Amino acid sequence: MSTVLSDDKIPNNVNLSSDRRLQRALEAWQPKFLDWWMEMGPAGFQVQDVYLRTAVSVEASGWAHFDYVKMPDYRWGIFLEPKQEGRTIGFGDYQGQPVWDEVPGELRNMLRRLIVTQGDTEPASVEQQRLLGQTAPSLYDLRNLFQVNVEEGRHLWAMVYLLHTYFGRDGREEAEELLGRRSGDRDRPRILGAFNEPTTHWLSFFMFTMFTDRDGKYQLSALSESGFDPLARTCRFMLTEEAHHMFVGETGIQRVVKRACELMKQDPSGDVRALGGIDLPTIQKYLNLWYTLSLDLFGGEISSNAADAFAAGLKGRHKEDKYEEHKVLDQSYPMEVLEDGKIVAKDIAMRTALNEVLRAEYIKDCARGVERWNKTIREEGVDFTLALPSNRFHRHIGIYADSHFTPGGEPVSRAVWEAHRHEWLPTDEDEAYVKSLMQPVLEPGKMASWIAAPAKGINGQPEQFEYVRLV
């Protein structure tokens, strides 16, 4: 397999032209994708030239090219990392056996469900973010939004290729459905809850790319271990692109935090809102919201589905190689569970606890990002600390879904929860205030008053660079 992408109608490094039937099927899907993009993609900016990176190779060095592109002309396509000869399945009941290049019949439904669920998240986030360009705080941020959007579209292509190539008619129908569902639609919602939440302003967008895209990192990492080799190779390249999405979120919030601290020092009473900024307590509320919505994406703490996918060699752990034992038939995982309204410690069979194992890795990663925000606050000389809430707080999936907890993880009654909810999660008033700040700033080098400038430009570009050429 080539590491360099072909210049075909559908860019790819899988020698698509050698399979005329598959090529025709994907070329028939392509205009449907573009129709969806024009209807549900970024609103109002489809004719603008945007300074985007486009994949030209799957090599670690020099894989992307930067240039001005109109988004409908973006080179979406199919990119898999090269096959590793002799690769074997690294975990589960099939550990040590050769990886599969075709779908084992008995695993077909489970594998299709994994691919469809991952694929559904990609167009969903584009739909959630389609109006954000109209209130961008800078051309730099506008460009970053569009980069995230086109790469999510590219990731949809990655999953659709697998569906078309390996699942026959069922796969083609599933690919159609990926364009048929809509984020937040009552009748045809997206599969996972966080991808039906409205992303109505840039604070939520930054939180989404910080926390929800970080969930994507860990899901892709687990799938990149798969014994179904085409899925593993697809996800490994997707992780290359996913890193920028998390960068957008983490540095975006860092810039909002920095600006809040600057404004606190300007006002004798420290009233950030009086000076048109987003105060740190409000940032904490949105952190609480998006972090906990993203925790739910890992699924229940105790899961037979996770155990089955691991046993089948389809979905491993994050960086499976770092573990000493890869069948985990006799291992257990210490976990806090809810029994009779009390939190008790229990040892859970490792295979059924694998969602929680992955979630624990994610939580540590999120904590590192929040600490970087707190470092910014300390450097500004402000006495405030942002914190991740307990993984029991504000949960809608898993063992804590039907109970109420404080951000510190203490169980409380429904009445106490309702009395204090406004302190912990964004209120209608918070939402209205943040949305009131969302006025577009589209002059090169200029920034909205509620966010600090980035530390450096994209691809080394200067502060005044015209990231989007407005018509």
Summary of the structure (lengths in Angstrom):
residues: 471
radius of gyration: 22.6
end to end distance: 40.8
largest distance: 70.1
contacts: 1537
relative contact order: 0.12
helix: 52%
strand: 9%
